[in-house]
């Protein structure tokens, strides 16, 4: 792939966000379904999931790739909390967990109103320490990315968990398949992907936006943007409020009004992404069998 061909400019503003001389680097190949990248700046490492292979992988600039955890309980999305601990969504355990500094695992949430969660998919931590995650049914649809089972929840929700009190609340309950999620830089908006078109082309392939009220409630839900190739899965925002989304043909970038301003073409279907590196200006991309990265001219809003 020629370097210049990886960028698709839809609006001149996109040129200010990319480094046109920077190429797309394939850092690793050999996954079955790469997902959930999370950057650890203090350890200079990236962790990500290879869901069907039941493992989490680690990449470092000096050492390359090694296994971080196996079996992984079919982990999917990851983030870090305000203390720097790893927070993970597990398809296999149908739960959200936290890895403590001594390596032990604490269960943060596995049930809502007495019934098991579906299969937590992606997760973010707000600046107040609350944990927000999505709960579609992908991990219980077959034995490929989890363990096949019937849903116990009547809806597929977006949840807010307060670890200090253990209170779990469903903040949105009208998604078909809620997936990736990300806060705007000032945390006044929560963006949530609906990837329902993954199994039915007639269903949504869009990202919705919600106003965050009092730091704990969502209102004024509206469609923010549509993905024109594939589905939206993992999403991130940069410091300027642009939203970067996974898609079938790569990474799509939208401005704060939901206008598509550009794409980074990737040879494989992209599942998730995160900003990392010492300057948070390196976009790490989990795409089907491979982990890619590309340097950009902006920085991620969520601090690693």
Buried (B, 14 or more C-beta within 10 A) or exposed (E): EEEEEBBBEBBEBBBEBBBEEBBBEBBBBEBBBBBBBBBBBEEBBBBBBBBBBBBBBBBEEEEEBEEBBEEBBBBBBBBBBEEEBBBBBBBBBBBBBBBEEEEEBEEBBBBBEEEBBBBBBBBBBBEEEBBBBBBBBBBBBEEBBBBEBEBBBEBBBBBBBBBEEEEBBBBBEEBBBBBBBBBBBEBEBBBBBBBBBBEEEEBBBBBBBBEBEEEBEBEEBEEBBBBEEBBBBBBBBBEBBBBBBBBBBBBBBBBBEBEBBBBBBBBBBBBBBBBBBEEBBBBBBBBBBBBBBBBBEBBBBBEB
